[in-house]
């Protein structure tokens, strides 16, 4: 006597057979029906306009590592990104890094110098990616700039904060990209 497979496996096999049969049916239809049948699944969605190389290739971790800041020791980090389709495609990308501060008599962390150097490195990466810088603003522990490239506009903002953590003093750094791609207005994303 042969043991029967559990009900769950039989149901899954049934769905798999149905999916294959439906695929064969759609692909066997003549002419333009096939593309319409498949593209119809996405017909109501607007196009996805591509983002700039700048937002795609930027890495906060790699940028800070290249800067070789002896007082900063990488501790925690995160990255999130997303997009929304509409008449234009809106992109959002955020980096958050927390560094342990390892200071001594000979090694001190100079936040103003660090942010000045970081701004320089980020602006250099932006220029190398082909975007045009529209405006740069700086304050005590932050800097931001707007940029544009081939039907895309965006903004970049970095904020740093020195604070007391569970294991001593830390430096938190957040960077935010907002970018709009597609038919755009003349003002950059905020």
Backbone bond lengths (Angstrom), bond angles and torsions (degrees), N, CA, C in turn:
res aa  C-N    CA-C-N  psi(-1)  N-CA   C-N-CA  omega(-1)  CA-C   N-CA-C  phi
1 X - - - 1.438 - - 1.538 108.66 -
2 X 1.310 115.33 130.81 1.455 121.32 -178.93 1.519 109.30 -90.45
3 X 1.351 115.62 136.15 1.467 120.10 178.86 1.522 109.36 -76.31
4 X 1.323 116.12 138.13 1.456 121.20 178.29 1.526 109.55 -82.16
5 X 1.338 117.64 142.61 1.459 119.32 176.51 1.529 109.97 -67.41
6 X 1.294 118.18 152.89 1.461 120.72 178.61 1.520 111.16 -57.13
7 X 1.329 116.81 155.24 1.468 122.34 -178.27 1.530 112.24 -55.94
8 X 1.317 116.59 -39.37 1.459 120.70 -177.96 1.528 110.42 -60.32
9 X 1.315 117.98 -43.25 1.473 121.93 -179.60 1.518 110.22 -67.54
10 X 1.333 116.99 -40.05 1.472 119.82 178.01 1.517 111.16 -63.03
11 X 1.344 116.75 -40.98 1.471 119.91 178.83 1.527 110.35 -64.51
12 X 1.336 116.91 -42.34 1.461 120.39 -179.92 1.529 110.54 -63.38
13 X 1.316 117.19 -40.67 1.463 121.25 178.66 1.519 110.16 -64.64
14 X 1.315 117.13 -39.12 1.464 121.52 177.70 1.516 111.81 -61.86
15 X 1.338 117.07 -44.69 1.454 121.07 177.89 1.528 110.86 -64.01
16 X 1.312 117.85 -37.79 1.464 121.48 179.72 1.525 110.18 -64.49
17 X 1.320 117.64 -43.30 1.466 122.06 178.33 1.525 109.62 -62.90
18 X 1.331 117.29 -42.81 1.458 121.43 179.49 1.532 110.54 -62.93
19 X 1.324 117.92 -42.83 1.462 121.57 179.77 1.523 111.26 -62.89
20 X 1.328 117.09 -43.33 1.468 120.89 178.17 1.525 110.03 -63.70
21 X 1.321 117.78 -43.79 1.470 121.31 -179.96 1.529 110.33 -62.02
22 X 1.316 118.05 -42.84 1.459 122.00 179.03 1.529 110.08 -64.04
23 X 1.329 117.71 -42.08 1.460 121.38 177.54 1.521 111.60 -60.91
24 X 1.334 117.51 -44.12 1.465 121.43 178.58 1.518 110.11 -63.08
25 X 1.333 117.24 -40.48 1.456 121.07 179.77 1.526 110.85 -63.28
26 X 1.329 117.72 -47.57 1.465 120.73 -178.54 1.519 110.48 -62.97
27 X 1.331 118.04 -45.35 1.453 120.67 -177.87 1.523 112.47 -71.44
28 X 1.328 118.36 -19.23 1.463 119.84 -179.84 1.518 112.27 -86.59
29 X 1.333 117.61 -9.43 1.462 119.74 178.83 1.516 109.61 -67.56
30 X 1.327 117.53 144.89 1.464 120.51 -176.29 1.528 113.11 -75.37
31 X 1.329 115.68 152.26 1.452 125.47 167.59 1.519 117.00 55.51
32 X 1.341 115.37 -139.17 1.461 121.11 -171.07 1.532 114.12 -71.49
33 X 1.328 117.46 -3.23 1.459 120.13 -179.71 1.531 110.99 -62.82
34 X 1.324 117.53 -36.59 1.467 120.47 -177.17 1.527 111.23 -63.12
35 X 1.343 119.25 -54.28 1.467 117.33 179.14 1.532 112.03 -59.59
36 X 1.353 116.76 -39.60 1.449 119.38 179.80 1.523 111.26 -64.26
37 X 1.312 116.59 -39.77 1.466 120.29 -179.04 1.519 110.45 -64.85
38 X 1.311 116.87 -38.12 1.458 119.72 -177.83 1.524 110.56 -83.49
39 X 1.336 118.15 -49.15 1.458 119.49 -177.60 1.515 111.78 -68.33
40 X 1.310 117.86 -20.93 1.450 121.32 177.21 1.509 112.86 -60.80
41 X 1.327 116.20 -24.28 1.457 119.38 177.95 1.522 110.91 -64.01
42 X 1.344 117.62 -28.75 1.460 122.15 -177.41 1.521 112.64 -113.78
43 X 1.344 117.83 10.11 1.459 121.47 -173.38 1.519 113.12 -60.79
44 X 1.315 118.56 -32.51 1.461 120.91 -176.68 1.520 112.87 -82.74
45 X 1.310 118.98 -6.48 1.460 121.56 -178.16 1.521 110.18 -91.99
46 X 1.327 116.44 135.10 1.464 118.75 175.71 1.524 110.72 -69.07
47 X 1.333 117.09 164.67 1.471 119.31 -178.83 1.525 111.54 -65.59
48 X 1.310 115.52 156.65 1.462 122.06 176.01 1.523 107.26 -100.86
49 X 1.331 116.72 108.89 1.462 121.02 179.46 1.526 108.59 -82.20
50 X 1.323 118.25 138.92 1.467 120.24 -177.13 1.530 112.49 -72.22
51 X 1.327 115.18 151.84 1.459 121.46 176.47 1.526 109.51 -85.69
52 X 1.320 116.32 176.72 1.464 120.55 178.75 1.533 110.61 -78.96
53 X 1.315 115.46 160.91 1.475 120.61 173.25 1.523 110.64 -61.30
54 X 1.320 116.48 -31.68 1.466 121.25 -178.77 1.528 110.85 -58.69
55 X 1.318 117.53 -51.49 1.470 120.17 -178.41 1.537 110.85 -70.85
56 X 1.321 117.12 -30.69 1.466 120.59 -178.51 1.528 112.53 -74.15
57 X 1.327 117.52 -35.90 1.463 120.54 -171.02 1.522 115.10 -103.10
58 X 1.324 118.47 -10.66 1.460 120.34 -175.36 1.531 111.14 -69.59
59 X 1.327 115.82 138.30 1.465 122.48 175.03 1.522 108.30 -134.74
60 X 1.323 116.57 117.73 1.454 120.82 178.19 1.518 110.90 -63.59
61 X 1.326 117.31 -43.99 1.466 121.46 -178.65 1.528 110.81 -58.81
62 X 1.335 116.71 -49.23 1.462 120.13 -179.00 1.527 111.87 -64.85
63 X 1.326 117.04 -36.71 1.460 120.65 179.93 1.524 110.64 -64.31
64 X 1.331 117.20 -46.93 1.471 120.47 179.81 1.531 110.31 -66.80
65 X 1.335 117.84 -38.14 1.475 120.24 177.50 1.519 111.11 -60.50
66 X 1.343 117.41 -42.07 1.474 120.86 179.19 1.530 111.46 -63.32
67 X 1.318 116.81 -27.06 1.461 121.03 -178.45 1.534 111.97 -74.51
68 X 1.319 117.98 -18.03 1.467 123.51 177.81 1.532 111.95 49.48
69 X 1.335 115.52 70.49 1.462 121.87 179.02 1.526 107.25 -100.81
70 X 1.333 118.56 105.46 1.471 121.10 -173.40 1.530 114.37 -62.94
71 X 1.324 117.87 -26.16 1.464 120.19 -177.70 1.529 112.98 -79.55
72 X 1.337 117.78 -11.27 1.465 120.94 -178.65 1.522 110.53 -103.13
73 X 1.324 115.57 126.30 1.462 121.62 175.86 1.531 106.89 -120.36
74 X 1.348 116.54 119.70 1.461 120.55 -177.14 1.525 110.23 -56.10
75 X 1.316 115.79 135.38 1.458 121.60 -174.11 1.521 110.83 -126.29
76 X 1.310 117.64 -65.48 1.463 122.70 -179.97 1.519 109.00 -133.73
77 X 1.309 116.46 153.65 1.453 118.49 177.39 1.502 112.53 -160.64
78 X 1.312 114.71 163.20 1.452 120.46 178.34 1.510 110.42 -158.11
79 X 1.313 114.55 163.91 1.457 121.80 -178.13 1.515 107.30 -150.19
80 X 1.311 116.84 134.11 1.459 119.91 174.42 1.523 108.27 -136.90
81 X 1.303 115.86 150.10 1.454 119.73 177.94 1.519 109.05 -151.42
82 X 1.309 114.68 158.58 1.453 119.86 178.53 1.511 110.15 -168.58
83 X 1.326 115.61 173.21 1.453 120.46 177.62 1.520 108.53 -149.70
84 X 1.321 114.85 160.11 1.462 121.84 176.11 1.516 107.90 -134.96
85 X 1.326 115.36 132.43 1.457 120.43 178.59 1.516 109.61 -91.74
86 X 1.289 114.93 149.47 1.453 123.20 174.70 1.510 105.72 -170.40
87 X 1.329 117.22 -145.16 1.462 118.89 172.80 1.513 109.86 -61.25
88 X 1.333 115.43 -29.39 1.463 123.56 175.08 1.529 106.93 -126.90
89 X 1.317 116.45 164.81 1.461 120.19 175.01 1.528 107.49 -102.98
90 X 1.327 115.68 124.51 1.459 122.02 -179.91 1.525 108.07 -101.14
91 X 1.318 116.84 125.71 1.463 122.08 178.12 1.524 109.64 -110.45
92 X 1.318 115.41 144.25 1.469 121.77 174.77 1.526 106.74 -137.15
93 X 1.318 115.10 131.39 1.459 119.81 177.57 1.526 107.93 -140.59
94 X 1.330 115.84 131.74 1.464 119.86 -177.26 1.523 110.07 -132.38
95 X 1.325 115.11 135.09 1.462 122.89 175.41 1.518 107.38 -116.53
96 X 1.319 117.04 137.19 1.458 121.93 173.99 1.513 107.67 -133.47
97 X 1.312 116.58 124.69 1.465 122.16 178.66 1.520 108.98 -129.78
98 X 1.310 116.14 139.12 1.455 121.43 172.98 1.516 107.17 -119.79
99 X 1.320 115.29 130.82 1.456 122.13 -178.23 1.523 108.82 -116.82
100 X 1.319 116.66 139.02 1.467 120.67 169.47 1.514 106.93 -73.94
101 X 1.314 115.84 138.97 1.461 119.69 175.83 1.516 108.11 -92.35
102 X 1.311 116.68 119.96 1.464 123.26 178.79 1.520 108.21 -111.98
103 X 1.316 114.54 82.86 1.460 119.40 -178.53 1.526 110.33 -101.19
104 X 1.323 115.38 155.03 1.471 122.45 177.82 1.521 107.75 -147.28
105 X 1.293 116.07 -171.92 1.468 119.68 177.87 1.526 111.28 -62.86
106 X 1.326 116.89 -31.02 1.466 120.76 -176.59 1.532 113.16 -101.33
107 X 1.323 118.61 -17.75 1.461 122.14 -177.82 1.529 108.73 -121.34
108 X 1.332 115.76 114.97 1.462 122.18 178.49 1.522 108.29 -121.84
109 X 1.316 116.17 148.58 1.463 121.23 176.94 1.522 108.43 -95.60
110 X 1.324 115.79 118.41 1.461 122.48 178.13 1.531 107.34 -103.97
111 X 1.336 116.13 100.36 1.462 120.97 -174.83 1.526 112.00 -61.68
112 X 1.315 118.08 -42.84 1.466 120.83 -179.12 1.531 110.84 -61.42
113 X 1.325 117.13 -44.49 1.461 121.14 178.05 1.532 110.88 -65.34
114 X 1.334 116.09 -41.74 1.463 120.24 179.18 1.527 110.81 -59.78
115 X 1.331 117.40 -48.69 1.471 120.29 -178.85 1.524 111.69 -66.18
116 X 1.326 117.68 -35.63 1.463 120.90 176.22 1.527 110.10 -62.53
117 X 1.330 117.25 -45.60 1.468 121.55 178.87 1.527 111.27 -67.08
118 X 1.349 116.93 -40.81 1.464 120.55 178.38 1.525 110.25 -62.21
119 X 1.325 117.02 -44.66 1.468 120.85 177.83 1.524 110.21 -57.54
120 X 1.316 116.89 -44.63 1.460 121.56 179.30 1.531 110.92 -60.92
121 X 1.337 117.26 -44.63 1.475 121.27 179.84 1.529 111.94 -65.25
122 X 1.330 116.94 -41.19 1.467 120.51 -179.20 1.517 110.11 -68.65
123 X 1.327 117.75 -42.99 1.468 120.60 177.55 1.528 110.95 -62.20
124 X 1.322 116.62 -37.52 1.472 121.25 177.11 1.533 109.94 -63.98
125 X 1.339 117.56 -45.00 1.472 121.43 178.39 1.532 110.46 -62.63
126 X 1.332 116.33 -38.98 1.468 120.24 178.82 1.529 110.02 -62.93
127 X 1.321 116.55 -48.23 1.463 120.44 -179.62 1.527 111.38 -62.24
128 X 1.332 117.02 -41.84 1.470 120.49 179.75 1.527 112.16 -65.92
129 X 1.316 117.09 -25.03 1.478 119.84 179.42 1.524 111.81 -83.08
130 X 1.333 117.26 -7.66 1.459 120.04 176.18 1.520 115.35 99.62
131 X 1.325 119.40 3.46 1.466 119.39 177.77 1.524 109.72 -85.29
132 X 1.332 115.60 154.11 1.456 121.91 176.63 1.525 108.54 -100.06
133 X 1.305 117.18 129.66 1.460 122.24 -179.40 1.532 108.02 -81.55
134 X 1.330 115.88 127.53 1.458 120.01 -176.96 1.521 112.64 -96.50
135 X 1.319 118.33 -40.23 1.464 121.67 -176.20 1.524 108.47 -160.20
136 X 1.328 116.80 138.99 1.468 121.89 178.48 1.520 107.92 -123.35
137 X 1.339 116.30 132.25 1.465 121.60 176.71 1.517 108.41 -129.63
138 X 1.344 116.44 142.78 1.460 121.38 178.33 1.518 109.58 -134.55
139 X 1.320 116.04 148.94 1.460 122.99 173.85 1.531 107.01 -138.21
140 X 1.313 117.59 -168.02 1.461 121.64 -175.13 1.525 113.78 -51.40
141 X 1.311 117.83 -58.26 1.467 120.35 -175.02 1.521 111.92 -123.16
142 X 1.318 116.94 27.48 1.460 120.02 -177.98 1.525 110.92 -151.57
143 X 1.323 115.76 158.55 1.458 121.73 168.52 1.515 107.55 -150.32
144 X 1.307 114.98 156.81 1.465 121.03 178.91 1.516 108.75 -151.05
145 X 1.336 114.98 159.22 1.459 119.64 172.90 1.515 109.09 -155.70
146 X 1.328 114.31 157.22 1.464 121.98 175.40 1.518 107.66 -104.75
147 X 1.322 115.94 153.41 1.458 120.14 179.41 1.518 109.92 -147.09
148 X 1.327 115.91 165.00 1.458 121.97 179.51 1.524 109.18 -149.26
149 X 1.337 115.30 151.58 1.472 121.35 176.05 1.517 109.73 -166.77
150 X 1.324 116.86 120.25 1.465 122.97 170.46 1.532 113.93 42.45
151 X 1.308 118.15 64.18 1.456 121.31 176.29 1.522 114.18 76.36
152 X 1.317 116.99 14.76 1.465 121.22 177.85 1.516 108.72 -129.45
153 X 1.321 116.50 138.15 1.461 121.50 175.87 1.513 108.24 -129.18
154 X 1.336 116.05 151.21 1.457 118.37 -179.22 1.504 112.68 -159.88
155 X 1.303 113.99 176.72 1.459 120.36 174.72 1.522 108.28 -140.15
156 X 1.320 114.43 151.95 1.457 122.69 178.44 1.514 106.75 -129.11
157 X 1.333 116.79 134.53 1.464 121.28 178.42 1.520 109.10 -135.37
158 X 1.319 116.19 135.87 1.473 121.86 175.71 1.528 108.31 -125.01
159 X 1.330 114.99 137.87 1.462 121.64 179.44 1.523 108.09 -134.50
160 X 1.318 116.59 129.38 1.460 121.37 177.24 1.514 110.80 -116.42
161 X 1.336 115.77 150.79 1.462 119.51 -179.77 1.525 110.18 -151.19
162 X 1.301 115.28 125.65 1.464 121.86 176.28 1.529 106.74 -89.94
163 X 1.355 117.12 132.06 1.463 120.19 -177.86 1.525 111.18 -154.88
164 X 1.301 115.18 167.99 1.463 121.20 179.05 1.527 108.10 -88.11
165 X 1.349 116.38 125.79 1.457 121.65 177.88 1.509 110.90 -107.45
166 X 1.325 116.08 -178.01 1.469 121.14 179.91 1.525 112.05 -63.03
167 X 1.322 115.99 -33.57 1.468 120.49 -176.88 1.523 112.06 -112.24
168 X 1.315 117.18 33.75 1.456 120.74 179.43 1.513 111.34 112.33
169 X 1.313 114.90 -167.24 1.453 120.61 -176.68 1.530 110.68 -76.48
170 X 1.347 115.80 138.64 1.463 121.83 -179.55 1.525 109.65 -130.58
171 X 1.324 114.44 163.34 1.462 121.18 174.61 1.522 106.95 -123.98
172 X 1.335 116.46 119.20 1.462 121.86 179.55 1.519 109.30 -100.06
173 X 1.309 115.91 135.70 1.451 122.01 -177.47 1.523 108.56 -131.92
174 X 1.327 116.62 126.93 1.466 122.26 178.19 1.511 109.44 -123.54
175 X 1.314 116.40 137.52 1.462 122.37 176.01 1.525 108.21 -128.07
176 X 1.308 116.50 136.73 1.461 121.84 -178.43 1.514 110.25 -130.31
177 X 1.333 116.04 127.47 1.458 123.35 171.53 1.519 107.60 -104.48
178 X 1.318 117.12 137.01 1.463 123.28 166.66 1.516 105.45 -129.38
179 X 1.326 116.53 126.31 1.462 119.51 -175.35 1.516 109.95 -140.66
180 X 1.328 116.01 141.62 1.456 122.83 177.25 1.516 108.09 -119.33
181 X 1.319 116.21 129.81 1.470 121.53 179.93 1.519 108.98 -123.09
182 X 1.310 115.78 145.41 1.459 120.77 -179.67 1.512 109.68 113.18
183 X 1.333 117.05 -162.67 1.475 119.14 178.19 1.526 108.21 -63.50
184 X 1.333 116.60 112.40 1.463 120.15 -172.27 1.520 112.35 -116.66
185 X 1.318 112.98 160.25 1.458 120.28 172.03 1.520 106.86 -80.91
186 X 1.303 117.26 173.77 1.460 119.24 -176.45 1.524 113.14 -79.85
187 X 1.319 119.87 -19.40 1.469 120.11 -179.77 1.514 110.60 -88.51
188 X 1.345 117.70 140.98 1.466 121.20 -179.03 1.527 112.87 -67.90
189 X 1.340 115.38 161.33 1.454 121.09 177.22 1.526 108.92 -65.10
190 X 1.292 116.25 150.07 1.488 120.69 178.56 1.481 110.01 -118.17
